[in-house]
Amino acid sequence: MAEVDYYEVLGVERTASEKEISTAYRKAAMKYHPDRNPGDEEAVAKFKLCAEAFEVLNDKEKRSIYDRYGKAGLDGAGVGGGFQDVGDIFGAFGDMFGGFGDMFGSFFGGGGGARVQRGADVQCAVTLDLREAAKGAKKEIRFRRREVCPTCEGSGARPGTKPETCRFCGGRGRVQQSTGVFSIQTVCPKCGGRGTTIAEPCADCRGSGLKATEVVREILVPAGVDAGTRLRLQGEGERSPNGGPAGDCYVFVQIKRHPLFRREGQDLICQIPIGYAQAALGAEIEAPTLDGPEKIKIAPGTQNGDLVRLKGRGMPTPRRNAVGDLIVQFYIETPTKLTPEHEAVLRKLAEIEGDAVTPQRKSFCSKLKDFFDDLFADDKDEKKSGEEKTKENEKDGDD
């Protein structure tokens, strides 16, 4: 089955603005809502698909991943999903319908009652070393979220009492204000949209119905993640205070600094010191990789800063069958402490190089010789000129 195109679902171009996407979603949601199409399972499926498309295209990060890698990219990054039922959709996007809220809410069987609220999102961090980031890892994370209070069972009221219907909004959770021919609905200022008020709050949760709890989870971090990558755990956020869908937990990836490798995109850079003799004569050495040591050759005449590229020894690309390279950069290390034997050899080498200099050095020496020749020539001209003037003066005196 061909993958569904979210842009086609909403009937917009791939260059559509956020406003155009929101407008298209509103129209589609009204068209395919189950209450407007009773008994039509195909309409329900289209309604859910439109909400799924809007959830992705209305989020800059998700849209960017989708544009590059498609739905498989969203699933690989842990930000895919969709909605299980229409109630989840209303909890997530109901507020965007503004003045249409009462009508839209009635479609969900709410009858103008209090709207359910989606739970808040939470976040935490997970720290990996470079090898874990390259290979993927199973990690334990800890974060805090508000769970349903066990004392009041989420009602927010002191045990033995119960919430009362809000008298200000009549339990609807919203109030309607008329301005001329227009009617605007807003959240009830008395109950905050819950439709109920609490005379005697629960002492443990202070009337919120939720209590902070530490949560421990085990997650699978995909191979190739980079620092700053955000992983989404759907439904692991805070619980809704009135039966709506739970929020999400966002896990931000941090990567420890490695003592040998520097990361540039999907490539790894490793600087290796070599001696003068190895650079001049060539050698075979062992270079470190994330999978262990690997032998590489130093070509004779290697210069400071020269590179050797090891294909496929870098970082994998998430959601794609591609791996970066390991780039070994050589730098010639000058010894600071010499043994007598070492010093003697280097002095002999210096004498040899003085007789058979490199082209660059010969060029410099040639320029140096020309400079001194010109300088001495100028001195000779000045001396000759002075001697001629002295002879002329002597001749004038004899006359």
Buried (B, 14 or more C-beta within 10 A) or exposed (E): EEEEEBBEBBBBEEEBEEEBBBBBBBEBBBEBBBEEBEEEEEBBEBBBBBBBBBBBBBBEEBBEBBBEBBBBBBBBBBBBBBBEEBBBBBBBBBBBBEEBBBEBBEBBEBEBBBBBBBBBBBEBEBEBEBEBBBBBBEBEBEBEBBBBBEBBEBBBBBEEBBBEBBEEBBBBBBBBEEEEEEEEBBBBEBBBBBBBBBEBBBEBBEBBBBBEBEBEBEBEBBBBBEBEBBBBBBBBBBBBBBEBBBBBBBBBBEBEEBEBBBBEEBBBBBEBEBBEEBBBEEBEBEBBBBEEEEEBEBEEEBEEEBEBEBEEBBBBBBBBEEBBBBBBBBEBBEEEEEEEEEEEEEEEEEEEEEEEEEEEEEEEEEEEEEEEEEEEEEEEEEEEEEEEEEEEEEEEEEE
